[in-house]
Amino acid sequence: MYSIKGNVSKGKPEVDINIKIEGNVGEVLCEITLSEPETFDEVEKITEKEVEETVNQTET
């Protein structure tokens, strides 16, 4: 799910994009410890960075 909002700020167009992603970590093929909350925080940060990079690549 996502939402997109456009604005004009100081005469320049701006776009805010909010993306909600859900994933299934039950089928992870690498060795991570799913019983530790820190693991989910790390996976979330990595996923956020990858999605942000993908979105930034498509804006040109």
URQUI-V564435 format. One record per run of one state. SS is the DSSP state (hx for helix, st for strand, lp for the rest). FROM is the first residue (numbers start at 1). LEN is the number of residues. Records with the same first field share a line. If there is no record, write none. Layout:
SS: FROM-LEN  FROM-LEN
This chain:
lp: 1-1  10-2  20-5  28-9  59-2
st: 2-8  12-8
hx: 25-3  37-22
